[in-house]
Amino acid sequence: MEEKPKAKLDLNRMPMPRQDPKVRAKNFNEVALGYTEEMALREANRCIQCPKRPCVNGCPVYVDIPDFIKAIRDNNMPEAVKALKSKNSLPGICGRVCPQETQCEDVCSLGKKGAPIAIGRLERYVADWERNHASNLTAPVELPPSTGKKVAVIGSGPAGLTCAADLAKMGHQVTIFEALHVAGGVLMYGIPEFRLPKAIVQGEVDYVKALGVEIRLDSVMGKLATVDELLENGYHAVFLGTGAGLPMFLDIPGENFNGVYSANEFLTRVNLMKAYLFPEYDTPIKIGKRVAVIGGGNVAMDAARCALRLGADEVHIIYRRSKVEMPARHEEVENAEEEGIIFKFLTNPKQFIGNDQGWITAMECYEMELGEPDASGRRRPLVKEGSEFIIDVDVAVVALGTTPNPLIPSTTRGLETRRNGTVVADEETGKTVKDRVWAGGDVVTGAATVISAMGAGKRAAASIDAYLKGK
């Protein structure tokens, strides 16, 4: 009998449809439009279902990636949802903002010969399919009987939501305390609508609530109650997922001029307070004709692209290293370039210059050159003496990173912190040195990715569950 020829591997992955750059630069609608069914099937059919499943180990929350992709291929979307959400309670978010290219996709077997499977895009496809067919689905998770144990989760960002969801699935009674008036943390206030629509975040929050998790908003812990008071008043364990919301600054002359924002303030006004919907939302924000954003990460890209959409004529990214060293996702840099953002590499501010009314008018900068690698592995930026030059700007946004708010550590007895304000916790379990207190996400690591925070929340939930069940 004649042997069937092996199917030829498709080494080219399905591109993601996107809004035209000239159109999207003037609106806040989502840039990436998502796969159609035909596109998703074609991409899913590229997966070779390799037995070693390296992509699963490459995922911080260990999603059963081959299983949900096979379900797409089999046109069994309820099974795809079940396989995906058995490990990940926030797939609509992860499918949009998780850096899959450095994690699960980076170790995809197909990537050795061609382009890896577009795991993130397929994850988004499944999550969006579920959202559009919610009335046709049964609950993907059956909850066990209650253990009678109560856990307080402080913060409703990705770490807190993940920890709370997993603990609820284990039968524990969970209450999330959120300082803001909406749940979601950085997912709501930090990431723009065009990259992560807030309806998607709210849908994921609603899913966590559907698991029986109570969310108390406008609850500033450390003021409303301390961690010790929670432990003294009925909670058997506490998880700290308060993130890193305290902005870092340049500490140069003129930083207090009007028109100089931290990226936190700028993005919070745009995203959470909806300045982009003015005058429907009367949120004050100044956008001049020329905007400079200092930094090279995803937050800097977000701030620059928001400024462009708010009406700036010219937006500059000021970064002290070269393009090669930029920590932002390649996709976000590419989107920014297509939209007309101007990149000034090997440049660093020396001082901000203002007028008699106290408003910024310009920025004096140095040219930089790269020396030997520093502790981060990137080449150290060095000032070129005598290279100063002036850039005229109306608004500057400082996007240099963040550190944790000191409120919880300063009001919690026996909690160990590092010099940068992060909480000391075991990397594998999230356990702090304080009895019955765990922590995870940016409050432990400093500003990092959404998926790494989710991984920390998941590991902490497993550790808390073991403690509560006496294992």
HUNOR-V526032 format. One record per pair of residues at least 6 apart in sequence whose C-alpha atoms are under 6 Angstrom apart, sorted by the first residue. I is the first residue (numbers start at 0). J is the second residue. If there is no record, write none. Layout:
# HUNOR-V526032
i->{I:I}
j->{J:J}
This chain:
# HUNOR-V526032
i->{9:10:10:11:12:13:16:17:17:17:18:20:20:24:24:25:26:27:27:28:29:29:30:40:43:43:48:54:54:54:55:55:55:57:57:58:59:60:62:67:67:67:70:70:81:89:90:91:91:94:94:94:94:97:104:107:109:142:143:144:145:145:146:146:148:148:149:149:149:149:150:150:150:150:150:151:151:151:152:152:152:153:153:153:153:154:154:154:154:155:155:155:155:156:156:157:158:158:158:158:158:159:161:161:162:162:162:164:166:173:174:174:174:175:176:176:177:177:178:178:178:179:180:180:188:188:188:189:191:221:221:221:226:236:236:237:238:238:238:239:240:241:242:242:243:243:243:243:243:243:244:244:245:245:245:245:246:247:247:247:251:252:253:253:256:256:256:257:257:258:258:259:259:259:260:261:261:262:262:262:268:269:274:287:287:288:288:289:289:289:289:290:290:290:290:291:291:291:291:292:292:292:292:293:293:293:294:294:294:295:295:296:296:297:299:314:315:315:316:316:317:318:318:319:319:319:319:320:320:320:321:321:345:345:346:346:346:347:347:348:348:349:349:350:350:351:352:352:352:352:353:353:359:360:360:361:361:361:362:362:363:363:364:364:365:365:366:366:367:367:367:368:368:369:369:369:369:370:370:371:371:372:372:373:401:402:403:403:413:414:415:416:416:421:421:422:424:424:428:428:428:429:429:429:429:430:431:439:439:440:440}
j->{45:113:114:114:114:42:32:30:31:32:30:337:338:308:338:308:308:192:193:193:193:194:193:72:68:72:65:103:106:107:61:62:63:102:103:103:454:454:86:79:82:83:78:79:139:203:126:123:126:119:120:122:123:450:115:115:115:168:170:170:170:171:170:171:171:172:172:173:234:235:173:234:235:236:237:173:174:237:175:237:238:175:176:239:240:176:177:240:241:177:182:183:184:183:184:453:240:440:452:453:456:240:453:456:456:457:460:207:460:212:212:213:214:214:215:218:216:218:217:218:219:217:216:217:267:270:271:266:270:406:407:410:411:435:436:436:436:437:438:438:439:442:441:442:401:402:403:441:442:446:401:403:401:402:403:404:401:399:400:401:350:350:350:351:357:358:359:357:358:359:394:394:395:396:396:396:397:396:397:398:274:275:282:311:393:311:312:313:314:392:393:314:392:394:395:314:315:316:395:316:317:395:396:317:397:398:318:398:399:318:325:326:327:327:398:340:341:342:342:343:343:344:346:344:345:346:347:344:345:380:344:345:366:367:365:366:367:364:365:363:364:363:364:362:363:362:359:360:361:362:359:360:393:392:393:390:391:392:389:390:388:389:387:388:386:387:383:386:381:382:383:380:381:378:379:380:381:378:379:378:379:378:379:379:446:445:420:442:433:433:423:422:423:442:443:443:430:431:458:459:462:437:438:439:459:437:437:455:456:452:455}
